Amino acid sequence: MYVLGIESSCDDTAVAIVREGREISSHVRHSQIDLHAEYGGVVPETASRAHLEVMSLLVKKAMQSAEISWADLIGVAATAGPGLIGSILVGLQAAKGIAAAAERPFIGINHLCGHIYAAFLQNRGETTSVEPRFPLLGVVVSGGHSALYRVTGWDQYELLGATRDDAAGEAFDKIAKWLGLGFPGGPIIDQMAEKGNPHAIAFPRPLLHAKNLDMSFSGIKTSVIYWMRERGLKPGEISKGDLAHLTASFREAIVDVIFHKIEEALKRGPFRQVVVAGGVAANSRLRERLQMLKGRVEVIVPEIGLCADNAAMIGGLGYALLQLGYRSPLSLNADPNLPMDWLKKGDSSRHAN
């Protein structure tokens, strides 16, 4: 039982075939990093055109790699939001076209929910995998989103707290761009920070002791700029040693905020598992800090390759929702601000299995 998944919410075009909702039979991806690098960020119109250019080829490659035919599919899933609307539309329309032509059910997916599901996927041929145990604490930290959710089922998500300004990954990207380090900023800063002292500079931790579970990263970003200006430094003028300390301290401040909010959420539980997903979940310092929770609660983080946007998470969650009886109409539109409870908004329906 296979589901074809398509993800195109930002700057990666990805297509995957997922078997039984867990095993990744194939996964192909086309990255646009080089295309957007000179701008220091994603250019929406350029991203949309790039998705169009490679989508049909990636679908063909994914099917061939999985060694299946259209008749083997039980459904087609695609990201319906949130993200860049032009990019989402490319993948969404492709998926609807395939579903209609193959006469298979179609399901639109909130790709933030997909990120959480990614922690339970396994590669082709693997025999062991982690089983979800609800309720779980789902933490999505990426370039566009930073939030905590109580997940009681693959169709049930409750928002517990979110960033009030920049997302964690966005803060990494903006500081990397300002410092002239390149794009995407998260991996670059993570690598540079390994050579520095994370306690060298006392950057602020906004909302760290607030009674809610909301987060804020914009102030940390601004403090980096002020620190440079107070010393009369411009990007490119800071020594390698000081840059290592700067990036290490900056990374530590962001990770501190995320980790503290996870700890606070656990106090309000109960939760049987903690899943930390999204692009920032690949951050080495965050993964290291999460080890401190072991013994208190089961902590699950997707493998590095599944932290960023990918189609396997879309196909996997698509399978789970199809099994629960959910279907989306072919009239489903892209929504750049798709809420986590999108299944209850009338755009999708549930049928008896």
Secondary structure, 3 states (H helix, E strand, C coil): CEEEEEECCCCEEEEEEEECCCEEEEEEEEECHHHHHCCCCCCHHHHHHHHHHHHHHHHHHHHHHHCCCHHHEEEEEEEEECCCHHHHHHHHHHHHHHHHHHCCCEEEEEHHHHHHHHHHCEECCCCCCCCCCCCEEEEEECCCCEEEEEEEECCEEEEEEEECCCCHHHHHHHHHHHHCCCCCHHHHHHHHHCCCCCCCCCCCCCCCCCCCCCECCHHHHHHHHHHHHHCCCCCCCCCHHHHHHHHHHHHHHHHHHHHHHHHHHHHCCCCCEEEEECHHHHCHHHHHHHHHHCCCCEEECCCHHHCCCCCHHHHHHHHHHHHCCEECCCCCCCCCCCCCCHHHCCCCEECCC
